[in-house]
Amino acid sequence: MGVQLQTFSLVEFANVVNDIKDEAVAADVAKFKALGIPHKDTTDEDLPMASRLYLALRSFMDNENLDALTLREWPEMPNVFGQWPYLESRG
């Protein structure tokens, strides 16, 4: 069938971000912290939103059966969610 393009709105993405349960975010943050990866230009207070954005992206990949995903991140993501949808690690 070839390549198919499916688009989703920021509103749809925000709904998924907001629907992520706090318990899932806490578990993901704990998993990240257990890796011992130092992060650059962020603090541990940034981790819950970074996790929430990651889990929402993961949800789209899994629930929509996507093989790849791109994201228009500027300027919407930091303006809407207060941070970029990725975490830079030191290394």
N, C-alpha and C positions, 0 to 999 in steps of 0.2 A: 504494500500500500504506500510505501514511501514515508516521507517526513510529514507530520501533521503539526500545525501550530495551534496551540490553545492559549488564550490570554485570560488573565484574571485581573480584576481591579484591585486597587489598594484597599478599597472598602471590604472586599472579600477576604483579602489577606488580613486586614485588621480584625475582622470577625474571628478568624482562626486564632490569631495572636491572643485576643481577649478571652477566647474559650479554653485556652490551655489551663489546666488545673494547677493551682499553686503547688500541690504535692508533686506533680510531674516536674515542675520547674525546680523545686528544691532537690529532688532526686538527681536531676541532670546537673545542677550546680555542684552537688556533692561528688558526682562522678568526675566532673571536670577538675575539681580541686584535688581529688585523689590522684590524678595524673601528675600533679606537681609541676605543671607547666607554668613558668612565670609569664605574666602578661604585661605588655608594654602600654604605657599611657592610659591605663585603666586601673580601677580599684575593684575590690571584691563586691562593692555596692553596684557595680555595673553588670555583674554576672547574671542576676536574675533576668534582666531584659535581654541580654545576649542569648541566654538559654531559651527564653520565650520565643525570640525570633527564629533561632535554630529549630526548635521543636515545631514551629508553624511551617517552616520550609520543609522539614522532614514529613510533616503531615500532608502537605501538598504532593510531595513526591510519592508517598505511599498510597494515599487515598485516590489520587487521580491517575495512578499507574504511569507516572512520568519517567522517562529515561534521562531527561536533562531538564534543567530549570535555569532561567536567567531572571534577573531581578533589576528593575529600574530603581536604583537606590538613591539617586540624587535629584532633587533636594528633598524628596518626599520622606524617606526613611528617618533621617535625623529630625526633620521638622515634626513628623507625626509621633515617632516613638522615642525621641530624645537621644538616639545614638544610631550609629551605623549597624548594619545587620551582620557584622563579623567582628571577630576578636583577633587582634594581632598578637602573636606570641613572640617572645624573645627566643632567640636560638641561633 
